[in-house]
Amino acid sequence: MSVVEIVEVGPRDGFQAVVPIIPTADKIAVCQGLLDAGVTRLEAGAFVSPKAIPQMSDVREVLAAIGAPTGRRISVLAPNAKGGLLALAAGVDEIVFVISVSEAHNRSNVARSTEESFADLAVLLRTAPRAFRLRLNLATCFDCPFEGRVDEDRVCRFVEQALALTPALEFGVCDTTGRAFPDHVRRLMGRLRSQYGSEEVGFAFHGHDTYGLGIANALAAYDAGIRVFDAATGGLGGCPFAPGATGNTATEDLVFTFANMGVRTGIDLNRLLAVADRAVVLPGACVGGHVRALPRHRVVAA
């Protein structure tokens, strides 16, 4: 049986789009529920400016509560070296750094040029007080809300620029706006994997379901050999700095699809749906997905 890894990003990418502040206890309960459902990789929050994204201001409390469970990878997003160093000081072992392939989106998202972001990544790698696992999310790999379609060669140049800084890296290839199409996803993911993939360099697909293509695009990436996928319980999400982008591909939709293809995720669908039910009723949550809306007796994972 084929196996895939699902990286649950709801507590970061999903919650950051919610305007009313979610009680810390609710965030912890969702995170713990996801781990109990079998999620092995959890993006639990972000070390960002509380002025920019106040929803993430309690990330230390969330991390302290969920701890470092055996066999689980807990990560946080950091948009700059300062955030990365704060994460390391808080005991985090895995950092997700983010750079947009689109210049305009990078300035909107992190208020700096792409070159400045790469320089900041170099600072983090050079000044980190201890070893840590690094993932680089490349946002707007397919489409930008400000610049339109993104050239594949530019994506490749960004991969090469990152690998010049560190030889061991996982890339999150992000369809930030949800405007990628399966043929584009299959082509780009296949190209990246064939040109740069190795034991030390991996690629994950991060999709959004803005146009209802989240699952189709994930399966196109799977066809291209990708085995790591980002998703958010309840289809939570939407980038605050990408106008029009709605929720992430729902974790339960992805688990349901893979299970019925005979692909193992290690996640219990019924327990996951229970967590999704809790997450989607949080005030202000922008939700999506399809499986959760079905009568439970019709949701059968093979």
C-alpha positions in Angstrom: 0.0 0.0 0.0 1.3 3.5 -0.9 1.8 5.9 2.0 1.5 9.7 2.1 2.2 12.3 4.8 -0.3 15.0 5.5 0.9 18.1 7.2 -2.0 19.6 9.1 -1.8 23.4 8.8 -5.1 24.5 10.2 -3.9 25.8 13.5 -1.6 28.2 11.6 -2.9 28.8 8.1 -6.5 28.3 9.1 -6.6 30.2 12.3 -4.6 33.2 11.0 -7.5 34.1 8.8 -9.9 34.3 11.7 -10.5 37.8 12.9 -12.1 37.2 16.3 -9.4 36.0 18.7 -9.8 32.3 19.3 -9.4 31.3 23.0 -6.1 29.6 23.6 -7.9 26.6 25.2 -9.8 26.1 21.9 -6.6 26.2 19.9 -5.0 23.6 22.2 -8.0 21.4 22.0 -8.0 21.4 18.2 -4.3 20.7 18.1 -4.6 17.8 20.6 -7.6 16.4 18.8 -5.6 16.4 15.5 -2.7 14.6 17.1 -5.1 12.1 18.7 -6.6 11.4 15.3 -3.2 10.3 14.0 -1.8 13.5 12.5 2.0 13.1 12.5 2.9 16.6 11.3 1.3 19.6 12.7 2.0 23.3 11.9 0.9 24.6 15.3 1.2 28.4 14.8 3.6 31.2 13.7 6.1 33.5 15.2 5.0 36.7 13.6 4.3 40.3 14.6 1.3 40.4 16.9 0.4 43.6 15.2 0.3 41.9 11.8 -1.5 38.7 12.8 -2.7 39.0 16.4 -4.3 35.6 16.2 -0.8 34.1 16.6 0.2 36.0 19.8 -0.4 33.0 22.0 1.8 30.5 20.0 4.1 29.9 23.0 1.2 28.8 25.2 -0.1 26.5 22.5 3.3 24.9 22.0 3.8 24.5 25.7 0.5 22.7 26.1 0.9 20.2 23.2 4.5 19.5 24.0 6.6 17.3 21.8 4.7 14.0 21.5 6.7 11.0 20.4 6.5 10.2 16.7 5.0 13.6 15.9 6.6 16.6 14.2 5.5 20.0 15.5 6.5 23.0 13.3 5.8 26.7 13.3 6.0 29.3 10.5 8.5 32.2 10.7 8.5 34.9 8.0 11.9 36.2 9.0 15.1 35.5 11.0 13.7 37.2 14.1 10.7 34.9 14.1 12.9 31.8 13.5 15.2 32.6 16.3 12.3 33.2 18.7 10.9 29.9 17.7 14.2 28.1 18.4 14.3 29.9 21.8 10.9 28.5 22.5 12.1 25.0 21.9 10.7 24.4 18.4 12.7 21.9 16.4 11.1 22.6 12.9 10.7 25.9 11.3 8.7 26.8 8.1 10.3 29.8 6.5 8.2 31.5 3.8 9.3 33.4 0.6 6.9 34.3 -2.2 8.0 33.6 -5.7 6.1 36.7 -6.7 7.8 40.0 -5.8 4.6 41.8 -5.2 3.1 39.1 -3.0 6.3 38.9 -0.9 6.2 42.6 -0.3 2.5 42.3 0.7 3.0 39.3 2.8 6.3 40.1 4.7 7.0 43.7 3.7 10.3 43.1 2.0 11.8 42.1 -1.3 12.4 38.5 -2.2 16.2 39.2 -2.1 15.8 40.6 1.4 13.9 37.4 2.4 16.6 35.2 1.1 19.2 37.3 3.0 17.1 36.9 6.1 17.0 33.1 5.6 20.8 33.2 5.4 20.9 35.1 8.7 18.7 32.5 10.4 20.9 29.6 9.1 24.1 31.4 10.1 23.0 32.5 13.6 20.8 29.7 14.8 22.1 28.5 18.2 21.3 24.9 17.5 20.4 22.4 14.7 16.8 22.4 13.5 14.7 21.0 10.7 13.9 23.6 7.9 11.2 23.8 5.4 10.9 26.6 2.9 7.4 27.4 1.7 7.5 29.0 -1.7 4.3 31.0 -1.9 2.6 31.9 -5.2 4.3 29.2 -7.2 1.5 29.1 -9.7 -0.5 32.3 -9.5 -0.2 35.7 -7.8 -3.2 37.9 -6.9 -1.2 40.9 -8.0 1.0 39.7 -10.9 -1.0 36.8 -12.4 0.5 33.6 -13.6 4.0 32.8 -12.3 6.8 31.5 -14.6 8.0 28.0 -13.8 11.6 28.9 -14.5 11.4 31.5 -11.7 10.2 28.9 -9.3 13.2 26.8 -10.2 15.5 29.7 -9.7 14.1 30.2 -6.2 14.7 26.5 -5.4 18.3 26.8 -6.6 18.9 29.9 -4.6 17.6 28.2 -1.5 19.7 25.1 -2.1 22.8 27.3 -2.4 22.2 28.2 1.3 21.6 24.7 2.6 21.7 21.3 0.9 19.0 19.7 3.1 15.6 21.2 2.6 11.9 20.4 2.1 10.1 22.8 -0.1 6.4 23.5 0.3 5.2 24.4 -3.2 2.2 26.6 -2.6 -0.9 27.3 -4.7 -1.6 30.3 -2.6 -4.6 31.6 -4.5 -6.1 28.2 -5.4 -5.9 29.1 -9.1 -3.6 26.3 -10.2 -4.9 23.7 -12.5 -4.1 19.9 -12.4 -2.0 20.0 -15.6 0.1 22.8 -14.3 0.5 21.2 -10.9 1.5 17.8 -12.4 4.0 19.5 -14.7 5.7 21.8 -12.2 5.8 19.2 -9.4 7.2 16.6 -11.7 9.8 19.0 -13.0 10.9 20.0 -9.5 11.1 16.5 -8.3 13.1 15.2 -11.3 15.5 18.2 -11.4 16.2 18.7 -7.6 14.7 15.8 -5.6 17.0 13.6 -3.6 17.2 12.0 -0.2 18.0 15.4 1.3 15.7 17.5 -0.9 11.9 16.9 -0.8 8.8 18.6 -2.1 5.3 19.0 -0.6 2.2 20.4 -2.3 0.2 23.0 -0.5 -3.2 23.6 -2.2 -6.2 25.8 -1.7 -9.8 25.0 -2.7 -10.8 28.5 -3.9 -12.1 27.1 -7.2 -13.0 23.6 -6.0 -9.7 22.2 -7.4 -8.0 21.3 -4.1 -8.4 17.6 -4.4 -7.8 17.5 -8.1 -4.6 19.4 -7.8 -3.4 17.2 -4.9 -4.0 14.1 -7.0 -2.1 15.7 -9.9 0.8 16.2 -7.5 0.5 12.6 -6.3 0.7 11.5 -10.0 3.9 13.4 -10.3 5.4 11.5 -7.4 4.7 13.9 -4.5 4.0 12.1 -1.2 3.7 15.1 1.3 0.6 17.3 1.3 -0.6 20.2 3.3 -4.2 20.5 4.3 -6.4 22.1 7.0 -9.1 20.5 9.0 -12.5 21.9 8.0 -11.0 23.6 5.0 -10.0 26.5 7.3 -7.9 29.2 5.9 -7.2 32.0 3.4 -4.2 34.2 3.2 -4.7 37.6 4.8 -2.3 39.0 2.2 -3.7 37.3 -0.9 -7.0 39.0 -1.8 -9.7 36.4 -2.8 -7.9 33.3 -1.6 -10.2 31.1 0.5 -9.6 28.0 2.5 -7.0 25.3 2.3 -7.8 21.9 0.9 -9.7 20.2 3.7 -7.8 17.5 5.6 -10.8 15.2 5.8 -11.4 15.5 2.1 -7.8 14.5 1.4 -7.8 11.6 3.9 -11.2 10.3 2.5 -9.9 10.4 -1.0 -6.6 8.7 -0.3 -8.2 6.1 1.9 -10.6 5.1 -0.9 -7.6 4.9 -3.3 -5.9 2.5 -1.0 -3.3 5.1 0.0 -2.5 5.1 3.7 -2.4 8.4 5.7 -2.3 7.0 9.2 -5.2 9.4 10.2 -8.5 8.1 11.6 -11.2 9.8 9.5 -14.0 9.6 12.1 -11.8 11.2 14.8 -10.6 13.8 12.3 -14.2 14.7 11.4 -15.0 15.2 15.1 -12.1 17.7 15.3 -13.3 19.4 12.1 -16.8 19.8 13.6 -15.3 21.5 16.5 -13.0 23.8 14.5 -15.6 25.0 12.0 -17.9 26.5 14.6 -15.3 28.8 16.0 -16.5 32.4 15.6 -15.3 34.0 12.4 -13.9 30.7 10.9 -13.8 30.6 7.1 -14.6 27.0 6.4 -14.7 24.7 3.4 -14.5 21.1 2.3 -17.1 18.6 1.2 -16.9 15.3 3.1 -17.8 17.0 6.4 -21.1 18.1 5.0 -22.3 14.6 4.1 -24.3 12.4 6.5 -21.8 10.4 8.5 -23.2 7.1 7.3 -22.2 8.0 3.8 -18.6 8.8 4.7 -16.9 5.5 4.4 -13.1 5.1 4.1 -12.1 1.8 2.5 
